[in-house]
Amino acid sequence: MDWVSFDEIKKTVTLQMAIEHYDVPLRRVGPDTLRGRCPLPTHNSKTSSESFTATLSKGVGGAWACQSQSCIKSRGRVGGNVLDFVAAMEKCSVRDAAIKLQTWFLVPAAGQAHHASSNALRPELPSGKEPEPKPVSKQESEEAGESDSNKSLSFTLQKIDCDHPYVDERGLTDEIAKTFGVGIFPGKGSMQGRCVIPIHNASGELVAYAGRAIDGTEPRYKFPAGFHKSLELFNLHRVKGNLSVVLVEGFFDCMKVTQAGFPCVALMGSTMSKAQEELLAEHFGHVTVMLDGDEAGRSAAQGIADRLRRVVYHVDVIDLPDNVQPDHLSIDELQGLLLPLHISAGGVC
């Protein structure tokens, strides 16, 4: 049996890094305290809305607790450290949790030094393993500011199945799926069995993979801990030579609009960061905002358009019908909406 150093893992992987790995939506209630709904699968209470607390400065790497009696009864304890958190989330032993953290965050095995070279060639990874870059905590990111960049990955996932039925169900052609490198990852790790979507920076460097659940499991999307969506525009590296662009929320929205013949980038959400605003202003003179047809999308679209009008020559807004997303539309429907705005692959006609 391989030796696993719990102390080394707790020193390297903080509780916040694990929380961000699972994309748990907690709100900050103090300088070092997060609170929200308990994410543990053992939590059965329907009345305790904010019973989960993470104290990031407590112990080695932080400590957590859930005060719900149903949760305490199921687990036999109130909380614990990062290892206990992963063990509870994965329903596994503490040792297995340590091995998962060691794999996810590339923690060196006991007695081994971790050597990394920024000049090293990017190895091609077999399908049986999926490492992720060492993450940067949210606090470190906030202190550094949005001027920092996401680090390029030192690996590429292999044997991604671009022909999986799920890809076809999303309305993507084989050509688009292969262009974007989208498909099901059969290997081990946090992205196992998910539809993975490569994310590049403006220079075309691979900086992350997003993993979309295809069977209804939560979270619906997974991102590597330490990756900051606010610093990138999805698909920018492919379309930055165009004068005009369509701005959407999601990955599949972007791919569907691209399939319809229009240059497109995605915010990877319904909010636009200052960094994303600057990227749009730097690369495009005409932006068409087409967010989802729900309350959040409509509210965000108007605010985004108002901001962009200060820095971009021409901005249009397309208001989609209730509960309709761009990727729900057919190619003919997308072209019917976008062609009247004179958007083409070459810019504004």
C-alpha positions as CSV (number, residue, x, y, z in Angstrom):
1,M,0.0,0.0,0.0
2,D,1.4,3.4,-1.0
3,W,2.1,5.8,1.8
4,V,-0.1,9.0,1.8
5,S,0.9,12.0,3.9
6,F,-2.2,13.5,5.3
7,D,-0.2,16.4,6.7
8,E,1.4,17.2,3.4
9,I,-1.9,17.2,1.6
10,K,-3.6,19.5,4.2
11,K,-0.7,21.9,3.9
12,T,-0.9,21.9,0.1
13,V,-4.7,21.8,-0.5
14,T,-6.8,24.2,1.5
15,L,-10.4,23.7,2.3
16,Q,-11.3,26.7,0.1
17,M,-9.6,24.9,-2.9
18,A,-11.7,21.8,-2.3
19,I,-14.9,23.9,-2.0
20,E,-14.1,25.7,-5.3
21,H,-13.3,22.3,-6.9
22,Y,-16.9,21.2,-6.1
23,D,-18.3,24.7,-7.2
24,V,-20.1,25.1,-3.9
25,P,-22.0,28.4,-3.8
26,L,-21.1,30.0,-0.4
27,R,-21.3,33.6,0.6
28,R,-18.6,35.4,2.5
29,V,-19.8,36.5,5.9
30,G,-16.4,37.5,7.3
31,P,-12.8,37.9,6.3
32,D,-12.1,34.2,6.7
33,T,-15.7,32.7,6.9
34,L,-18.0,31.3,4.2
35,R,-21.6,30.2,4.8
36,G,-24.4,28.6,2.8
37,R,-26.5,25.6,2.1
38,C,-24.8,22.3,3.1
39,P,-23.5,20.5,-0.1
40,L,-22.9,17.1,1.6
41,P,-24.9,14.1,0.3
42,T,-25.7,13.2,3.9
43,H,-27.6,16.4,4.5
44,N,-31.3,15.6,4.5
45,S,-32.8,18.6,6.2
46,K,-35.2,20.7,4.1
47,T,-35.5,23.5,6.6
48,S,-31.8,24.5,7.4
49,S,-30.9,26.8,4.5
50,E,-27.5,28.0,5.7
51,S,-26.2,25.4,8.2
52,F,-22.8,25.0,6.5
53,T,-19.9,27.1,7.6
54,A,-16.3,27.1,6.4
55,T,-13.7,28.9,8.6
56,L,-10.7,29.3,6.3
57,S,-8.2,30.4,8.9
58,K,-8.9,27.6,11.4
59,G,-6.5,24.7,11.8
60,V,-4.3,23.6,8.9
61,G,-5.9,24.8,5.7
62,G,-9.3,25.6,7.2
63,A,-12.2,23.8,8.9
64,W,-15.9,23.3,8.2
65,A,-19.0,22.4,10.1
66,C,-22.7,21.7,9.4
67,Q,-25.0,22.4,12.4
68,S,-28.0,20.6,11.0
69,Q,-28.9,17.8,13.3
70,S,-29.9,15.5,10.5
71,C,-26.5,15.9,8.9
72,I,-24.7,15.4,12.2
73,K,-26.7,12.2,12.9
74,S,-25.9,10.8,9.5
75,R,-22.1,11.4,9.8
76,G,-21.7,11.2,13.5
77,R,-19.8,14.4,13.7
78,V,-20.2,18.2,13.2
79,G,-17.4,18.9,10.7
80,G,-13.7,18.5,10.1
81,N,-10.8,19.5,7.8
82,V,-10.4,19.3,4.0
83,L,-9.9,15.5,4.1
84,D,-13.1,15.0,6.0
85,F,-14.9,17.3,3.6
86,V,-13.9,15.3,0.5
87,A,-14.5,12.0,2.3
88,A,-18.1,13.2,3.0
89,M,-18.7,14.5,-0.5
90,E,-17.3,11.4,-2.2
91,K,-18.7,8.9,0.4
92,C,-15.3,7.4,0.8
93,S,-12.6,6.8,3.4
94,V,-10.3,9.6,4.5
95,R,-7.4,7.8,2.9
96,D,-9.2,7.6,-0.4
97,A,-10.1,11.3,-0.1
98,A,-6.4,12.0,0.4
99,I,-5.5,10.1,-2.8
100,K,-8.2,12.0,-4.7
101,L,-6.8,15.3,-3.5
102,Q,-3.3,14.2,-4.3
103,T,-4.4,13.4,-7.9
104,W,-6.6,16.4,-8.5
105,F,-4.1,19.0,-7.2
106,L,-0.8,17.2,-8.1
107,V,0.4,16.9,-4.5
108,P,3.8,15.1,-4.6
109,A,3.8,11.6,-3.0
110,A,5.5,11.5,0.4
111,G,9.2,11.9,0.2
112,Q,9.1,13.2,-3.4
113,A,9.9,16.7,-4.5
114,H,7.5,18.4,-7.0
115,H,9.5,19.8,-9.9
116,A,7.7,21.8,-12.6
117,S,9.2,23.6,-15.5
118,S,7.3,26.3,-17.3
119,N,9.4,25.5,-20.4
120,A,8.6,21.8,-20.4
121,L,6.8,20.4,-23.4
122,R,3.1,19.6,-22.9
123,P,2.8,15.9,-22.6
124,E,-0.1,14.0,-24.1
125,L,-2.1,12.4,-21.3
126,P,-3.5,8.8,-21.5
127,S,-7.2,8.5,-21.0
128,G,-6.7,6.9,-17.6
129,K,-5.5,10.0,-15.8
130,E,-6.6,13.6,-15.5
131,P,-4.4,15.9,-13.5
132,E,-5.3,19.6,-13.0
133,P,-3.1,22.6,-12.5
134,K,-2.2,23.7,-9.0
135,P,-5.0,26.0,-8.0
136,V,-4.9,29.6,-6.7
137,S,-7.2,30.4,-3.9
138,K,-10.0,32.9,-4.3
139,Q,-8.4,35.1,-1.7
140,E,-5.1,35.1,-3.5
141,S,-6.9,35.9,-6.7
142,E,-8.7,38.8,-5.2
143,E,-5.5,40.2,-3.8
144,A,-3.7,39.8,-7.1
145,G,-6.5,41.4,-9.1
146,E,-7.9,40.7,-12.5
147,S,-4.6,41.6,-14.2
148,D,-3.3,38.2,-13.4
149,S,-3.7,35.5,-16.1
150,N,-4.8,31.9,-16.0
151,K,-1.8,29.6,-16.3
152,S,-1.6,27.4,-19.4
153,L,-2.1,23.7,-18.8
154,S,0.8,21.3,-19.0
155,F,-1.3,18.5,-20.4
156,T,-4.1,17.7,-22.8
157,L,-6.8,15.1,-22.3
158,Q,-6.8,12.2,-24.6
159,K,-9.4,9.9,-26.2
160,I,-12.2,12.5,-26.0
161,D,-15.2,11.0,-27.7
162,C,-16.5,13.7,-30.1
163,D,-18.9,11.3,-31.7
164,H,-20.8,10.5,-28.4
165,P,-24.6,10.7,-28.7
166,Y,-24.7,13.5,-26.2
167,V,-22.9,15.8,-28.6
168,D,-25.4,15.0,-31.3
169,E,-28.3,15.6,-28.9
170,R,-26.9,19.1,-28.3
171,G,-27.4,19.8,-32.0
172,L,-23.7,20.0,-32.9
173,T,-22.3,18.7,-36.1
174,D,-19.2,16.5,-36.2
175,E,-17.2,19.3,-37.7
176,I,-18.1,21.8,-34.9
177,A,-17.5,19.2,-32.2
178,K,-14.1,18.4,-33.5
179,T,-13.2,22.1,-34.1
180,F,-14.0,22.9,-30.5
181,G,-12.6,19.6,-29.2
182,V,-15.8,18.8,-27.3
183,G,-16.7,15.3,-26.3
184,I,-17.0,12.8,-23.5
185,F,-13.9,12.1,-21.4
186,P,-13.6,8.3,-20.6
187,G,-10.6,8.6,-18.2
188,K,-10.4,8.9,-14.5
189,G,-10.5,12.1,-12.4
190,S,-13.1,14.8,-11.7
191,M,-14.0,15.0,-15.4
192,Q,-14.7,11.3,-15.8
193,G,-17.8,10.7,-17.9
194,R,-18.4,14.4,-18.5
195,C,-18.6,16.3,-21.7
196,V,-15.3,18.2,-21.6
197,I,-14.9,21.6,-23.3
198,P,-11.4,23.0,-23.8
199,I,-11.0,26.7,-22.9
200,H,-8.2,28.8,-24.4
201,N,-7.0,32.3,-23.6
202,A,-6.8,35.1,-26.3
203,S,-3.4,33.8,-27.4
204,G,-4.8,30.3,-28.1
205,E,-3.1,28.6,-25.0
206,L,-5.1,25.9,-23.4
207,V,-5.9,27.1,-19.8
208,A,-8.7,24.8,-18.6
209,Y,-11.3,22.2,-19.3
210,A,-14.9,22.6,-18.3
211,G,-16.8,19.4,-17.6
212,R,-20.5,19.3,-18.3
213,A,-22.5,16.5,-16.6
214,I,-24.5,14.4,-19.1
215,D,-26.7,12.5,-16.6
216,G,-28.2,15.2,-14.4
217,T,-25.6,14.9,-11.6
218,E,-24.5,18.0,-9.7
219,P,-22.7,20.2,-10.2
220,R,-23.8,20.6,-13.7
221,Y,-20.5,22.2,-14.7
222,K,-17.1,21.6,-13.1
223,F,-14.0,23.8,-13.6
224,P,-10.5,23.3,-12.3
225,A,-9.9,24.9,-9.0
226,G,-7.9,28.1,-9.5
227,F,-9.3,28.8,-13.0
228,H,-10.8,32.2,-13.3
229,K,-13.6,32.5,-15.9
230,S,-13.7,36.3,-15.5
231,L,-10.3,36.5,-17.2
232,E,-11.3,34.8,-20.5
233,L,-13.8,34.9,-23.3
234,F,-14.6,31.5,-24.6
235,N,-13.7,31.1,-28.3
236,L,-12.0,34.5,-28.5
237,H,-8.8,33.0,-30.0
238,R,-10.7,31.7,-33.0
239,V,-12.7,34.9,-33.8
240,K,-10.5,37.8,-32.7
241,G,-9.7,38.8,-36.3
242,N,-13.4,39.7,-37.0
243,L,-14.9,43.2,-36.7
244,S,-18.2,42.0,-35.3
245,V,-19.0,39.3,-32.8
246,V,-22.1,37.8,-31.0
247,L,-21.8,37.6,-27.2
248,V,-23.7,34.8,-25.5
249,E,-23.6,33.2,-22.0
250,G,-22.8,29.5,-22.5
251,F,-20.4,27.1,-24.3
252,F,-23.1,25.4,-26.3
253,D,-24.7,28.7,-27.2
254,C,-21.4,29.8,-28.6
255,M,-20.9,26.6,-30.6
256,K,-24.4,26.7,-32.0
257,V,-24.0,30.3,-33.2
258,T,-20.7,29.4,-34.7
259,Q,-22.3,26.5,-36.5
260,A,-24.9,29.0,-37.9
261,G,-22.0,30.9,-39.5
262,F,-21.4,33.8,-37.1
263,P,-18.3,34.7,-35.0
264,C,-19.2,34.2,-31.4
265,V,-17.7,34.4,-27.9
266,A,-19.2,33.3,-24.5
267,L,-19.0,34.9,-21.1
268,M,-19.3,31.5,-19.4
269,G,-22.1,33.0,-17.3
270,S,-24.5,35.9,-17.3
271,T,-22.1,38.5,-15.9
272,M,-19.3,40.4,-17.7
273,S,-16.1,41.2,-15.8
274,K,-13.9,44.2,-16.4
275,A,-11.3,42.0,-18.0
276,Q,-13.9,40.6,-20.4
277,E,-15.2,44.1,-21.2
278,E,-11.7,45.1,-22.1
279,L,-11.2,42.1,-24.3
280,L,-14.3,42.9,-26.3
281,A,-13.3,46.6,-26.6
282,E,-9.8,45.6,-27.8
283,H,-10.9,43.1,-30.5
284,F,-14.3,44.2,-31.8
285,G,-16.1,47.2,-33.2
286,H,-19.6,45.7,-33.2
287,V,-21.0,43.4,-30.5
288,T,-24.4,41.8,-30.5
289,V,-25.5,40.8,-27.0
290,M,-27.7,37.7,-27.1
291,L,-28.1,36.3,-23.6
292,D,-30.7,33.7,-22.4
293,G,-34.4,34.6,-22.5
294,D,-34.9,34.5,-18.7
295,E,-35.0,37.1,-16.0
296,A,-31.3,36.9,-15.2
297,G,-30.3,37.0,-18.9
298,R,-32.5,40.0,-19.8
299,S,-31.4,42.0,-16.7
300,A,-27.8,41.2,-17.4
301,A,-28.0,41.9,-21.2
302,Q,-29.1,45.5,-20.7
303,G,-26.4,46.3,-18.2
304,I,-23.7,44.7,-20.3
305,A,-24.9,46.6,-23.4
306,D,-24.8,49.9,-21.5
307,R,-21.3,49.2,-20.4
308,L,-20.1,48.1,-23.9
309,R,-21.6,51.2,-25.6
310,R,-19.0,53.3,-23.7
311,V,-16.1,51.4,-25.2
312,V,-17.4,49.7,-28.4
313,Y,-18.4,51.5,-31.6
314,H,-21.8,49.7,-32.1
315,V,-23.8,47.4,-29.8
316,D,-27.0,45.5,-30.6
317,V,-29.2,43.5,-28.2
318,I,-31.3,40.6,-29.2
319,D,-34.1,39.8,-26.7
320,L,-35.0,36.1,-26.9
321,P,-38.4,34.6,-26.1
322,D,-39.1,33.4,-22.5
323,N,-36.9,30.6,-21.4
324,V,-35.2,30.3,-24.8
325,Q,-31.4,30.0,-25.0
326,P,-29.4,30.5,-28.2
327,D,-28.5,26.8,-28.4
328,H,-32.3,26.0,-28.4
329,L,-32.7,27.7,-31.7
330,S,-32.3,26.1,-35.1
331,I,-29.7,27.3,-37.6
332,D,-32.5,29.0,-39.7
333,E,-33.8,30.8,-36.6
334,L,-30.4,32.0,-35.6
335,Q,-29.7,33.3,-39.1
336,G,-33.1,35.0,-39.1
337,L,-32.2,36.9,-36.0
338,L,-28.6,37.7,-36.9
339,L,-28.5,38.3,-40.6
340,P,-30.7,41.5,-40.4
341,L,-27.9,43.0,-38.2
342,H,-25.5,42.5,-41.0
343,I,-23.1,40.2,-39.1
344,S,-20.9,38.0,-41.2
345,A,-17.6,36.1,-40.7
346,G,-15.9,39.2,-42.0
347,G,-17.6,41.7,-39.7
348,V,-20.3,44.2,-40.5
349,C,-21.4,44.0,-44.1
